[in-house]
């Protein structure tokens, strides 16, 4: 046990206490999700715990980090609640997070508690109902799972071992970047690796490989168990021939605890916290460098594919010689290296652990790269067409002028198209208190039309051409009262899209970002189609309009906003973080800057914006 911790933490725990990680999930009916989320917020902060907690009507997902005594107190508290009866609390001691960048990316620098529609999103189509968790596969303990593998591998003296090993398949329910560094390897038994980028791709793979599964005894495994719950239920929902589905309860983590020499598991277990991976006593390396193919399995450098942003393995030597990486899946799809600066400084929020159901932050772009010929016969990537929504009390012309530097730096990547909001505002000004008079004259400049996407109740929205004094002082938090006008703005945007043609993405600034998120949410609820391939939300916030139904907006998104040190005095950093949390986390990227209430165009921020957009060319 460390005598001196690397980082001081509060919460009443001893300074000499070892750091630890706690993973658990529980499927159960939660009668009051808001109350349970509030409990987690207060209880975990009181113990100085960090990480993520997701509370849904179907249960709880948690990945937490902190001092072991604090985590043990948390486990004791949850065990006293009958809701968590039978929960498998996976608690492991480990070193403190030493790499701040990795800890931040994995969510181990703060606490995030959020109410969600469902614990794990198996299917990316919001119109399809998920399979019932009551139909999940049969749980097998680590010892039971091992015994079955041992019998079908022919190494057991059990007379009841199945004679036909072809009737058993082992199915890995994890993502390809996880299986690169570790997997089960059972002699004489086929192990199926779907080679998917993200969990929501698994149903399609199952649909396309039903004949490999039909009539078989399917032995499923994942990191901590939760992905197998929903995936096994999906397989069994296919009916006759798909009844015999078994899953490793507690996942690879419990298996390695039971079999520290690795058993039938080879390599390392990828985890979604600051530890990155956990191995057995064998310490064998399965992974290989993407560039030189030498043995390598360390993801700590967080190298990513330039196209899909999936983690890739690149050894230190190759990192020094190349910054362009194309993962094996993109290579299969014909993608090639391109001159894109890797966003090493960009804060990309990803999931913490499979046991909590949080995934990698890869941004999926399944469309084939669109190109058109240059005049000299070579090929150039097609420009992205982006619809731009201005902020409150702005207009399209004004926003275009303010983003001219951005448009110039993106001129080879994107075409920005601007549009006025439908609510025209009155011309108001705030008098300046002077030494000689408490009155001031209206601005001498000619008034230009200003618009809004959302307005406060009883707001004055007429097109008077004369300036008038504002009824109340300007309030930087006025956006919190702008709760009206969404229906008109939504219909206005739908009509505009029908007339202006197809857009690749949508970009919003301040209130425009709030409106863009509302628009995408409503499109998802009503039609299941978002009409955009991506969204960019700058200095945004979640507008207090309607209900997001706790279902994430399934759109690859980039969120760019001021950091938490007071650099944006109009939109609080926590509000922009909250907006980002409304989007599907496995394709959500965040760029924090210190430039205030603007869209930054200096380095490294513009490189990070370009890097994100390049995924969709």
N, C-alpha and C positions, 0 to 999 in steps of 0.2 A: 504493500500500500504506500502511495506517495506521501511523504511527510509534509511537503509543501506543494500545494496545488498550483498549476500554471496560471489559473485565472480565479480571482476572488469572486465568490457568489454569495448572495444573501439568502434569505429564507430560513434562517435559524439552523442551518446545517453546519456540521463541524468542518473546519478548514482542511483537516486531514482526511476527509472522507473521499473515497475514490469516485471518479466520474462513472456514469453508467447510462445505458440506453434501454428503454422499455418499449416493447411492441405488443400490441394486442388489438383484437377486434371482437365484437360481439354482435351477432345478428339477433335482434329481439325487437318487439314492438315498443317504441318510445312514445308514450302518450303526450308528452310536452317537450318538444325538442328545444324550444327557446329556453325553458327553465333549466334543462340539463346542460345546455351550452353555457348558460350564465354560471352554473355551478363549476364547470370545468375552468372557466375564465378566472373565477375568484380562487378556487382551490389550487390550481396549478401555479398561478402567480404567487400565491402565498408560500409555495414551496420552492420558488425560483426555478421552475421547470420551463424548458423551451421545447419547441417542436410543433407538431400539428395535431389537432383533434378535429375530427369531422363527426358531427352528430346528425343523423337522419331519422326519419320515421321508422326505418328498418334496423336501426342499431347505431353502434359507435365504432369508429376507427381511430386509433391513436398511435402516434410515435413520439416519444418524449425523451428528453435528455436532461440530466442533472446529477446531483450527488446521490449516491446509492441510498443513503438514509432517507432522503426526500422521496425518491422513487418507491422505496419500500413503504413509506407512509401513504403514498398515493395508492399503491396496490391494496393495502389494508383497508383504506377508505372505500375503494370500489368493491372490495369483497364483502363489505358490510351491506351493500345494496343488492337486494335480491335480483335486480335486473341483470347483474353480472355473474350470476350463479353459473359455474362451470366454465368460466372464461379462462383461456390459456394465456397467462401473463408471462411473456418472454422477457426476462430481465437479465442483462449481461453487464458486467463491469468492463471498463475499457479505459484507455487513455483519454485525457481531455482533448477536445478539438484544438489542434495546433495550427492548422491551415485555415485562416479566417475566410478565405475565398470559398473553399470547399464547404466549410461550416455554414456560410451565408447561403450558398447555392442549395444546400440540403435543408435549409430552414432551421439550423441549430444555433441561431443567434437571437431568436425571438420566439414568442408564443403566438400561434395562430389557431383560434377556435372558430369554427364556422358551421352553420346549419346548412345541410345539403339535401338535395332531393333523394339521392341514393348513395350508399357507401362506395360502391364501385360501379363505374359505368362500363358495362360489357359491350354494348352496342352503341355505335356513334350516331345511329339514326334515332332522333328524339321521338319519332312517331311510333316506334316499335316498343311494346311493353317488354320489360326484362323477364326472364324465366323466374318462377317461384323458387325461393331459396329452400323451401321445404322439400324440393325434388333433388337437392344436392346429392353428390355421391356419398358412398359409405366411408366414414372416417376410419383410417388405420393408424395406429400409433407407430412411432418410429420402429419399434421392435417388430410389430406385425408386418409393416411394410417391408422391412429387411428380410423377414422370414419368407415372405412370398417371393421376393426377388431371389433369395437363396435357393428356394425350391425349384423355381423355373430355370435357374442357371445350372442346375444339375449338380450342385455342390452339397446338397442336403441328403441325409439318409432317410428322410421322411418317406415312408411307403406310399403316402397319399399325395405325393407331388404330382402335378398334372403331367400327363404323358405327352401332350401336344403343346409344345412351347409356342407354336405359331398362333395359338388362340389368346395369347397375352401380348399386349403392347404397352410400352411405357411412354407417356405423353408429357412433355415439358410445356407448361403453360406460361413460360416467361418470354421476355423479349430477347431478340437475337444478341444484343450487346451483353446481356447477362449470361447467355449460354456460351458465349465465346470463351469465358474464363473458367467455367465449371459446369458439369452435368453428370447425371447418372450414366454409368456404363455397365451394363449387365451382359455377361457372356451369353451368346446364343439367343438374345432377346432384342427385338427391334425397338429402338428409342426414337420417337418422332419429335423432331424439332421444327415447329411451324415457321421459324425465321421471320418473325413479325417485328415491326418497329414499336408498336404499342399494343396494349391489351385489347383495345376496341377493334383491332384487326383480327383477333382470334376467331370470332364467329364465322367470318368469311372463309378462313382457312378450314374450319371444321366442316362448313357446308361443301367445300370443294374436295374434301378428303373423307367423305362419309364411308366410302367402301373400304378404306383402311381401318375404320373403326367398327363397322357393322359386325355384330356377332362376336366381338372380341371382349375379353376382360381388360378394361382400360385402367392402368395404374397411373394416376396423375400426380404431379408434384409442382410446387412453386416455392418461393422463398420463405413465406411465413404461413401460407395456407389460404388466405382470403381469395386469391384469384381462382383457386380451384373450386371454391364454393359455388360461384356463379357459373363458371365454365362447365363444371360437371353437371349442374342443373340444365344448362343449355343442351348438352349432349343427350342427357336422358329425356329431354322434352321431345326428341325426335322419335320416341316410341319404340316399337318392337325392334329388337336387335341392338338396342343401345341401353339396356337396363344395367349391365354389369360395369359400373363405374366406381372406382375406389380412389380415394385421395389421401395423401400423406398429411395427417393432422399435425399442425405445427410447422409444416414445411421443412425445408432443408435445414433450417436453424435447429429444430428439435432433433433431426436425424444426426447432425454432426455432434450435438451434445451427447447423444446416446452412443454414437460410434466415432469417437475422436480421431481414430485412425483413418476416417473417411468412409469406411465400408465400401459400398458400391458407388459412392460419389467421388468423382475425381476433380481436382482443381480447387477453385475458390467459389464461395457463395457471394454473389454480388448483393450488397445491401444499399439502401437509399438513405443512409445517414453518413456522418463524417468519417466512419470507419472505412467506407468504400467497398471493402470485401473482407470476408472472414474465411480462413482456410482450415484444413485439418492438419494433423501431425505429419502427413505425407509431404506437404509443401511442394507438390508437383505443379508444374506450369503448363496449362493447356493452351493459353492464348498465344497469339503471334502478332508481331508488329505489322500493321497494314502496309507499310512501305517495303521493308526488307525481309519480312517473314521470319525474323528471329524470334525466339521464345520471349514472350513479354505479356504480362497480365495486369499492369498497373494503370488504373484510370485516374490517378491523382492529378495528372496534368490537365484533365478535362478537355482533351482534344475532341473536335467535333467535325462531322462531315460538312463540307461547305454547302451542300445542297439541302439535305434534310435535317441537319443539326443533331443527328444521332451521335452518341459517344463512339469514338473509335480508339483503338489501341495504337499508339505511335511511340516508339522507343525514344529516349533522349537524343541519341545520335541523329535520328531522322527528323526530330523536331527542329534541330539546329539547321538542317539543310532544306527543309520544306515546310511551308505553312498552308499548303493546299492538300486537303484530304477528301477523298471520295470513298464512302463506305462500300462494302461489297454489294449491298442491295441496290444502291444507286448505279454501281458499275454494271450490274445485271440489266438495269433499265437503260443502259447506253449513255449515262451521264459521264462527263469528262471534267478534268480539272479546269478551274477558271481563276482569274486573278481577283480574289476576294480576300480582304483582310479578316483574319479570324477575330471574333469579338471576345478577346480574352478579358477585357475589362467590363464587359456587359454582365449585369447581374441577371442570371436566368434562373427563375424559381422553378424547382423541380420537386417531385415527390420525395418523401423521406425513406420509406421502406415499403416493400411489397406487403408486409403485414398490415400496413396502414392503407394500402391501396393507392399510394401516390406514385405516379409514373415519371419516367424520364421526360425531359422537355424538348424532345425532337419535334420539329415543325414539319408536318407531312405535306408533301406536294406531289400528288400522284399524277399530275398532268405531264405529258411529254413536253420537253422544252420547245417553246414556240419560236421560230426564227423566220427572218425574211432576208433576202439577198441584198448585199450592198451593191453599189454601182460597179465596184471593181471585181465582183464575182465572189468575194468572201462572204461569210455569214455573220450576222449581228443579232444579238438577243433582242426580242421584241420588247418595246417599251410597255410598262404597266400603266393602265389607265386608272387613276385614283380620284374618287369623288371626295371633295374637301368641304367640310362643314365649319363655318366660322364660329367665334365665340359670341357671348352676349353683348349686345349693343355694338356689333360690328356689321359689316356687309361683305359681299363677295369681293368687291374691288379693294376694299381696305385689307382684307385677309390675304388677298393675292399679293398686295404690296409688301405686307409684313413677312410673307414667306418667300419673297423673291430670291433671297440667298439660298434657301432650301431648294427651290425649284432649279436654280442654276447648278447646284451641286448634284442634283438628281437627274439632270437633263438627259443623260445617256441611259437612265434606268426607268424613269417614270414621267408621265404626263399628268400634271395636276389640273383638275377641272373644278372650278369654284361655283357655288350657288348661294343665292340669298335665302335666308330663312323666311317663313311666311308671315310672322308677326311683326308688323312695322311699329316702331316705338316713337314716342313723342321726343322732342328735342328738349332735354333738361340739362341744367348745369348746377353745380354746387357753388354758392357764393364764397368768396375768399375773405376771411376776416382781416381787415386792415387796421392800421394805427389810427386813421382819421375817420373811418366810417365802417359800419358793420354791413354795408351793402356793397355790392360790386356789379358792374355791368355785365350783360351776357356776352359770350364770346363774339369777337368781331368777325370771325370766319363765317362763311356761308354754310348753313346747316346742310348736312348730307344725310340721306336716309340711313337709319340704323334698324337692325332687325334682331329677332330672338327666336329660338326654337321652343323655349319654355318661358312662361311668364308667371308672375305672382298673381294670386286672386285679386280681382278688382284693379289690376294694373291698367294704366292709361296707355292704350295702343292705337292712337289715332295719328294720322299723317299731317298734323299741323306743321306749318312751315316756320313758325316763330319759336324762339327759345323761351323757356320758362324755368323758373326756379324749382328745383326738386322739392317734393313735399317733405322728405326726410333726408338726413345725411346719408351719403353713400356708405353702404355697409359691405365690407369684403366677403361677408358670409351670406349675402343676399340670395345666392344660388340655393340655399336651403329652403327658401320660401317659394321658389319657382316651381310650382306643382301643377300648373294649368297649361293647356295648349298642345299637349302631346298628340291627341287624336288628329288635330288639323295638320300638324307637322308631319305625322306619319303618312296621312293621305297625300300630302303635298310631295313628299319624297317618292312615294310609290308612283305617282303620276309623272314626276320628273324622270325617274328611271325608265319608264315606258317610252318617253320621248327622246331621251338622251342616249339610249343604247346601253350596251353592256360595260360594266366596270369590273376591273380585277379586284380592287380594294376600296376601302373607305377610310378616310382620315378625318379626325375631329380634334378641335382644340377647345379646351375649357368646356363651356356649355355645349359646344359642337361635339366634343368627345362623349359627353353624357348622352346627347341625343343619338349619336351613332350607336352607342351600346343599347339604348332603348329600342332603336329601329331594328337592330339585329335580333334582339330578344323577341320582339313581336313577330318578326318574320319566322323565326324558329318555332314559335308557339302556333302560328296559324297555318304555315305551309311546310315547315320542316326544311325549307331551302332558304339560305341566307343571302343568296344572290351575289355574294362576295367571296373571294378566296382568302382574304385576310383583312385585318383591321389595324389601324395605327391610332392610338388614343393618347393625346398629349395634354398634360395638366388636366386630366379628366377627374370625374367624380361620379358616384352612383346617384343619379337624380332621384329625389323622393317621389317618384311617380309609379303607380301600379305595383305589381308584385312579380319578382323574378322567379317565383315558384321554386326557388332553391335548386333549380336545374342549371348547370353551367352552360354558358353560351359556347356552342361548339364551333368556334372560329379561331384559327391561328391569329394571335394578337401580339402586338408590340405596344408596351406602355412606357411612355417617356415623360418623366416629371421631376420636379425639384426634390432634392433629398430632405431629410428630416431636420435640417439645421436652420430652418427659417428662410431658405432661399426662394421660396414661393409664398408670398404673403397673401395671395388670393385664394389658392386652393391648397388645403393642408395636405402634407405628404401622406398622412394616414388615409385621407379620402381617396387619393389616387391608388394607393395600395388596395383599398377595399374594392375599387372598381376592377382592378386586375384580378382580384379573387373571384369575381363573378364569371370569369372565362375558364374554359377547360384548361387545367393546369399543365397538361402534358404538351401543350403547344402555346404556352404563354411566356413571353420574354419581357424583361423589365430593364429599362435604362434609367438610372437615377443620375441627376446632374446638379450643378451648383450655379446655374445661370438664371434662376428666377422663373417668372411666368412667361416663358417663351418656348419655342421649339429650337433647341441648340443646333448650330450648324458647324461648330468647331470640332476639332479632334479631341477625344476619340469618338465623340457621340455620333457624328455624321457617318463614321465608318460602321458603327453598330447598326444605324438605320439602314445603310446600304446593304449590310450583311443580311439583315432580316429580309429586305425586299428581294434580294438575289435568289432567295429560295423559291420564288414564284415566277421567275422569268422563263 
